[in-house]
Amino acid sequence: MTKAANENKPTRIRFRMLALIFVNVVINYMDRSNISVAATAISTDLHLTSVQLGLIFSAFGWTYVALQIPGGIMVDYFGPRVLYAFSLIAWSLSTLFQGFTKGFTALFGLRLATGAFEAPAFPANNRIVTSWFPNNERASAIAVYTSGQFVGLAFLTPMLVIIEHLTGWRGLFIITGSIGIVWGFIWYHYYRDPSKHSKVNQAELDYIEQGGGLVNSSHEKKHANAERFKWSNLQEVFSHRKLWGIYLGQFAVNSTLWFFLTWFPTYLVKYRGLNFLKSGILASAPFLAAFAGLILSGFLSDHLIKKGVSVGIARKAPVITGLLLSISIVGANYVDSPALIIFFMCLAFFGNGFASITWVFVSTLAPKRLIGIAGGVFNCIGGLASVIVPIVIGYLVKGGNFAPALVFIGIIAFAGACSYIFLVGKIERIETRLPSNDR
């Protein structure tokens, strides 16, 4: 092949950037969920009640949710390279220090810090994919990086259980925190925005831009020229019914997810009587199911788009179907065999994975100049599940019965499906409707 032909063929640097995001997400969720692996030992060592444990589980979400909108604004202003490196190193340090805590208050405070520093991560992920990928590859790209939370945990959960078994819960936090610190420096060294990457050719940039990718989006501007925050921008992303539909739907998707990230191992050990090491192996199965659901959903959605199926069906049908499947978690209340319990958990989490391409709606629906802040609001309202669900479950199971907690998760999943059916409507980008002098 001639040199000219090579120059006309698009490079594939976007997939390298996607691989970097995938690792970010694996580390992100490792540091969210390590607390669930350590929970039984921590509650014994620090003498925590179920309510206190619920508060520890939810502490991450308090600051994570509160800082989602500022996180989205910072992504639009600073761009993902520097911000993500800082965020990775800072939340990993908070994780490492959890290994040295002596009581409830210190551990609670460090979980708050972890949530605060992780806040910009998913708005940054969405901004990166919107910049690097055309519309017809975006759901697949989102499915791939989001799958990091499931495939990472599927393989990491047994490993984390073994680390905790060998080094204690303190060693677990020290090791996982150290991994994130090292990766933060690797991210900073390798990541670049599309127009600044030395190895991307013009053909790939043209391919991305012609397909609807925002190659020259606002985060690539110099700080002096970057999109400044205006309260009217915040008003804009709260003023559309279809955006509220995806916000509420994300709360429902995250509610099932946060059950698995927090209470699930405790459910297996304390409420279903499985031993700790066996529960670690079984706990990986639903994450593999969720991974399969997410990958299938993302590639199916993009395949339907390429085949000419309407955007509404191609994007909404997997999310609605997945949320309805998540209701099957209630079935675990009616069986006693570990195999059947895990079956219902796998089916529900497969549905959760199938519904987890929801970030594609932020890229598709939000006004172009407000994708970062819309992503912040989307993740903020979705992230409320990380605050509410662990605490509510802590209160629901005080009497020793876990059944009401699973019913609670099933009801929220059904409400999320209704949100996509009745609120989201036609899938098309929202045009900014504020007066030009306020833009």
Steps between C-alpha positions, in 0.01 A plus 500: 500500500635844407577772749216712358253215547611459859447870564147480355410204723373615842721407793336328797640705786150544642504136608821555696331786683204272566734241655637768735148597610416132554788464748392825671153355553636169634706690759212736570265215590769301680534792741123536533434134569799394712302620801236231431764225500646630826163579661457189715852528645471878547164476679646239736830684559347847541177374668263651242123445497308434175386864498859625543613263226228639274631851571855392416375346174315819411770752602669475160177608336445811711793691357497319166146622436556849641798558270365350178388834356824678599683196362323536165582872491867426574510244217371764256755753630821306569463199272544137601877449489611707800172475689482121472862456610442717807172322576652150469795574728290684758227235536765227512678677786167519684457127442850422627446701820185298577735218590620701801164599651418417861128576519172589333564875468836476321377231263184697426707813427734320262207345313365854461838605357505204259159602365606862463809420295321245280227751409647623168572148367184410311429847359860484373445152353195623312681809374793288377276256312295786352826652373667183375210296353240560226133446580481153342779367726409685817267252670758226446776721639288589804417132548869408487619754757195456724560125491815571698283532809361149446780298343751658733294412805419152368868414486616728779243400764655154561845663493391767748355231724832312490699820570271577795536141623882515478572859609189600692260779409767764566737340249216490245460879508874565494556276196202624297585863575861451389389356165291810423783741586734330251232495230430873543851580377465252211175667391658845496790375289291328230166684465450785249194668349435419131647814343808482727593135456823460301403162350145570380479583129268744326297215350403376847419853617280550192331163555419589861381852422290403198332235716397755762799480734592831663868498406545871570273515803513768766734315739782533244494878517749689709370589844453862410263407219326204659127489559440699819244379748167682494200427719292507183693194379395312813142618451515373141596142589225485764228637273434213258266208568705256291810579704305441821399165353861388468594653839232298682578192291864524606395505865318172438795339318738606777271372776550138392869565441555643847332204666765281335783742579415523869262251665526198268800323664351568846166364376666174395709456817278638776148448369547188283766323710772451237862493616719798416729347236216318324294819494789679332498251215120499465487880519697522176230320297246787491775741391583271207130489413482880512808523280339270243179703508680830455721389209202334326290814551761744368588307186135408433398866529768618257422210263134606490603859425719384209211288368273805487286426804369819661723656765214484750465121473873429467594703807195475728397136456812352668469735798129431554545124454794496739316691772205264476736201528653655813169449681581128506723567803183454709501132400789437740254551787318180405791254474747353749753319283824697444486409130152649458587807705796566272283427193255778589785734590668428165176554307434829675855624455503386136199728459681779679794462263265490200354833617838663566562668163314799644793743456431488126190710567709780650716506186192483275249727677694773682576835328849470350657774709352363824589130477734525798253670733212281376717197573564641847128537571429156353763337720399715799139383499603146411760513775234576761446124493843457658380712794142383536513128419768387753337697783146383422616139479681541834170598662291240313720212618528608865263222603708235325274458193651599162186436291361857522831637372480295179139608446615860542761452222240338272253788541765758408596301188135498387473876557814551289350308207189719523722811492651398164160396362304811597747790545790468255300517177664550159878456493646818352749763614349785699559841351589772748198720550649774715535849345827551314612779735490248787712241325 
